[in-house]
Every structure is written in C-alpha cells, then in structure tokens.
Amino acid sequence: MDDQGTAYWSATLRLLGIILAVWFLCSFGAGILFADALNGIKLGGYPLGFWFAHQGSMYIFVALIFIYAKMMNDLDRKFDVHED
C-alpha cells in the first residue's frame, strides 16, 4: 500500500475509533456506569441517567450515523477516492 493509501486507512480508523468511543461513552458510560451520578440532573422531569439509558442513546446513535457519513465523505474527497 502506498503512502496515500496508508494515510487514508489511518484517518478512517481514527474516525471510526472516535465514533465508537462516543458510542460507548453514551450507551455504556452514561446509561450504566455514570447513571447514579447523572440521576441528580433532571431532563424533562426524568433523571438524566435514566434518560440516556432509554432515549438519549438512541438520539446520539442516529446523530453519529449522520456525522460518520458526513466525515467519511469529507475524507473520501480529501484523499480523492470519492464516488461522484
């Protein structure tokens, strides 16, 4: 693999790692590990830990899909491997 291909693959893996870290922190971290600490904060009348575990994580996951698609398109254009 040439230097451009290695740089593209490295940037792709870095983006994927960041997206997965956010996913983990929101689902497992906010919904389970830090739920007791977050429950002191209310959002819409519900404890924040409960909200993340039941609803907030889904919103964040959907947002991550759009963020990932946008950032991958930007990477593809940067490395001139885009389809259009």
N, C-alpha and C positions, 0 to 999 in steps of 0.2 A: 504494500500500500504506500502511495506517495505521501509527501508531507501534507498536502491539501486534504487528502482523504483521512489521514490521521487526525488533523486538526478538526475536521468536520465530525468525526466519530467522537472525539474527546468533548467537543461542545455539545453534542447530542446527549452523551452520557451525563455530563454535568447538569444539563437542563432536566433530564429525567430524574436524576438524584435529588435535585431541589424540589421538583414536583412531588416525588414520593415522600420526601421529608415533611413537606407541608401536609400532605395527605395523612401521614402517620401522626403528626402532632395534633391535627384537628380531630381525627377519629379516635385514636387510642389515647393520646395525651389529654385533650380537653374533655373527651367523653368518658374516660375511665380513670386515668392516673390523677389528673388535677380536678376532677369533678367536685370533690369536697371543698377545695379552696375556691372554685368558681361559683359554687352554690350560694355564696354570700352575696353575689351580684344578681339582681333580678332583671330579666328581659321579658317584657310583655306580661309581667306577673309570675313568670316561672323562673326557677333557679337557672343560672347560666350553664352550669354543668349538665343539667337535665336537657336544656335546650340544645346544646351541642350534641349530646348523645342521640337525641331523637329527631332533630330537624336541622340544626345548623350544619352538621357534617354533610348532609345531602346538598345543601346550597353551595357549600365550599367545593364539593366534588364536581358539581356541574360547572362552577366557575373555573376550576382547574382544567377541565376539558377544553374550554374555550381559550384559556390562557396558553395551554400547551399547543393547541393548533396554531394560534397566532405566532407564538415564539418559534415553532418549528418552521412555519412559512418564512419568517424573517431569517432564520438560519439557512434555509434552503436557498434563499435569494442571495445571502451573503456569500455562500460558497458556490453559487451558480449551479445548483442541482435542482432548481425548481422545475415544475412540470409545464407551466404555461409560458 
